[in-house]
Amino acid sequence: MKILGISGSPRKGQNCEKMIGTVLKLAEERGFETDSVFLSTSKIAPCTACGACREKDCCVIEDDMENVYEKMREADGIIVAAPVYMGNYPAQLKALFDRSVLLRRKNFVLKNKVGAALSVGGSRNGGQEKTIQSIHDWMHIHGMIIVGDDAHFGGIAWNPVEEDTVGMQTVRNTAAKLCDVLEIIEKK
């Protein structure tokens, strides 16, 4: 089974990419195949609501989103990490989420994939829960199965994540729950 980690931060090598690295390492140790999308190195334009994806199997905007669509199709589980920008996830991640409407319009491609969310803010209660809830909303719209960290909503860390032992434990717990649920589904 395959897990896709998406870093929704425009900042290269920072907190979200570190959290995704931790998650994917844990998943690999448990025998999962992994892949990643880092928005810091991707060019994804905002959706223009042109409606072309109602008729076509691809988006008319030519950028890195076609690669993301393929990775999302192949994944059994998707975990998204986002920083808090003004109380929610950044515009770069919103562009990816909006453009994913193509997968919804093509027979709900993400339906029944397992999803989880991580967020990092400037303080312990810096908007991470709201950001995670917004990521969960996107997952619900696609019909995904959503998991948390076995205690709350998902991985909640503060900056810098490598110094936040409590937060990184919630990140690892969220990754473990994602793996657990995928293994349960595989056994069925």
C-alpha positions as CSV (number, residue, x, y, z in Angstrom):
1,M,0.0,0.0,0.0
2,K,1.1,3.5,-0.7
3,I,1.1,6.7,1.4
4,L,1.4,10.1,-0.1
5,G,2.7,13.0,2.0
6,I,1.8,16.5,0.9
7,S,3.7,19.4,2.4
8,G,1.4,22.4,2.0
9,S,4.1,25.0,2.8
10,P,5.8,27.3,0.3
11,R,8.9,27.2,2.5
12,K,11.6,24.7,1.4
13,G,13.2,22.5,4.0
14,Q,11.1,23.8,6.9
15,N,8.6,22.5,9.4
16,C,6.0,20.9,7.1
17,E,8.6,19.1,5.0
18,K,10.3,17.8,8.3
19,M,6.9,16.5,9.5
20,I,6.2,14.8,6.2
21,G,9.7,13.3,6.3
22,T,9.0,11.9,9.8
23,V,5.7,10.4,8.7
24,L,7.0,8.8,5.5
25,K,10.0,7.3,7.4
26,L,7.7,5.7,9.9
27,A,5.4,4.4,7.1
28,E,8.4,2.9,5.2
29,E,9.6,1.2,8.4
30,R,6.1,-0.4,8.6
31,G,6.5,-1.7,5.0
32,F,4.5,1.0,3.1
33,E,5.5,2.5,-0.2
34,T,5.7,6.3,0.0
35,D,5.7,9.3,-2.2
36,S,5.6,13.0,-1.6
37,V,4.5,16.4,-3.0
38,F,6.3,19.5,-1.7
39,L,4.6,22.7,-2.7
40,S,7.8,24.5,-2.0
41,T,9.2,23.0,-5.2
42,S,5.9,22.7,-7.2
43,K,4.2,25.2,-9.5
44,I,0.4,24.9,-9.0
45,A,-1.7,27.8,-10.2
46,P,-5.1,28.6,-8.7
47,C,-8.3,27.1,-10.2
48,T,-10.0,29.4,-12.6
49,A,-13.4,27.6,-12.4
50,C,-13.4,27.3,-16.2
51,G,-15.3,24.0,-16.0
52,A,-13.2,22.2,-18.6
53,C,-12.5,19.3,-16.2
54,R,-16.2,18.4,-16.4
55,E,-15.5,17.2,-20.0
56,K,-11.8,16.5,-20.0
57,D,-9.8,14.0,-18.0
58,C,-7.1,16.6,-17.4
59,C,-6.9,20.2,-16.3
60,V,-6.3,22.8,-19.0
61,I,-3.8,24.7,-16.8
62,E,-0.3,23.4,-17.6
63,D,1.7,23.1,-14.5
64,D,2.8,20.5,-11.9
65,M,-0.8,19.5,-10.9
66,E,-1.0,16.7,-13.5
67,N,1.9,15.0,-11.6
68,V,0.0,15.5,-8.3
69,Y,-3.2,14.0,-9.7
70,E,-1.3,10.9,-10.6
71,K,0.3,10.6,-7.2
72,M,-3.1,11.1,-5.5
73,R,-4.7,8.4,-7.8
74,E,-2.0,5.9,-6.8
75,A,-2.1,6.6,-3.1
76,D,-4.1,4.5,-0.6
77,G,-3.5,7.1,2.1
78,I,-2.8,10.8,2.0
79,I,-1.4,12.9,4.8
80,V,-1.3,16.7,4.5
81,A,0.9,19.0,6.5
82,A,0.2,22.7,6.6
83,P,1.5,25.7,8.4
84,V,-0.9,28.2,9.9
85,Y,-1.1,31.4,7.8
86,M,-3.6,34.0,9.2
87,G,-5.6,31.3,10.9
88,N,-5.6,28.6,8.2
89,Y,-3.5,26.9,5.5
90,P,-1.7,28.9,2.9
91,A,-2.9,29.9,-0.6
92,Q,-0.5,27.4,-2.2
93,L,-2.3,24.5,-0.6
94,K,-5.7,26.1,-1.3
95,A,-4.8,26.1,-5.0
96,L,-4.0,22.3,-4.9
97,F,-7.2,21.6,-3.0
98,D,-9.3,23.6,-5.5
99,R,-7.7,22.0,-8.5
100,S,-8.4,18.5,-7.0
101,V,-12.1,19.1,-8.0
102,L,-11.1,17.2,-11.2
103,L,-10.7,14.0,-9.2
104,R,-14.1,14.5,-7.6
105,R,-15.7,15.0,-10.9
106,K,-14.1,11.8,-12.2
107,N,-16.0,9.4,-10.1
108,F,-14.7,10.6,-6.7
109,V,-11.2,9.2,-7.2
110,L,-10.2,9.9,-3.6
111,K,-13.3,8.3,-2.1
112,N,-12.4,5.8,0.6
113,K,-8.7,6.7,0.7
114,V,-7.5,7.2,4.2
115,G,-6.6,10.8,5.1
116,A,-4.8,12.6,7.9
117,A,-3.7,16.1,8.7
118,L,-0.8,17.8,10.4
119,S,-0.3,21.5,11.2
120,V,2.4,23.7,12.7
121,G,2.0,27.2,14.1
122,G,3.9,29.8,16.0
123,S,2.6,28.7,19.4
124,R,0.9,25.7,20.9
125,N,-2.5,27.1,20.1
126,G,-1.7,29.1,17.0
127,G,-4.5,28.0,14.8
128,Q,-3.4,24.4,14.1
129,E,-6.8,22.8,15.1
130,K,-8.7,25.2,12.7
131,T,-6.1,24.4,9.9
132,I,-6.5,20.7,10.5
133,Q,-10.3,21.0,10.4
134,S,-10.1,22.8,7.1
135,I,-7.9,20.0,5.7
136,H,-10.4,17.5,7.0
137,D,-13.2,19.4,5.3
138,W,-11.4,19.0,2.0
139,M,-11.0,15.3,2.7
140,H,-14.7,15.0,3.6
141,I,-15.7,16.6,0.3
142,H,-13.8,13.9,-1.5
143,G,-15.4,11.1,0.6
144,M,-12.1,10.1,2.3
145,I,-11.9,8.2,5.6
146,I,-10.3,10.6,8.1
147,V,-8.1,9.6,11.1
148,G,-6.5,11.6,13.9
149,D,-3.8,10.9,16.4
150,D,-5.9,8.5,18.6
151,A,-6.5,11.3,21.0
152,H,-7.4,14.4,19.0
153,F,-7.6,15.7,15.4
154,G,-4.1,15.0,14.1
155,G,-0.5,16.1,14.5
156,I,-0.3,19.5,16.1
157,A,3.2,21.1,16.4
158,W,4.8,24.4,17.0
159,N,7.8,26.1,15.4
160,P,10.5,24.7,15.3
161,V,9.1,21.2,15.1
162,E,12.4,19.5,15.9
163,E,12.3,21.1,19.3
164,D,8.7,20.2,20.0
165,T,8.8,16.7,21.4
166,V,5.1,16.8,22.4
167,G,4.0,18.0,19.0
168,M,6.2,15.6,17.1
169,Q,4.7,12.7,19.1
170,T,1.2,13.7,17.9
171,V,2.7,13.7,14.3
172,R,4.1,10.2,14.8
173,N,0.8,9.1,16.4
174,T,-1.2,10.4,13.4
175,A,1.1,8.6,11.0
176,A,0.8,5.4,13.0
177,K,-3.0,5.6,13.0
178,L,-3.0,6.2,9.2
179,C,-0.9,3.0,8.8
180,D,-3.1,1.1,11.3
181,V,-6.3,1.9,9.4
182,L,-4.7,1.1,6.0
183,E,-3.6,-2.3,7.4
184,I,-7.1,-3.0,8.7
185,I,-8.6,-2.1,5.3
186,E,-6.0,-4.3,3.5
187,K,-6.9,-7.3,5.7
188,K,-10.6,-7.0,4.7
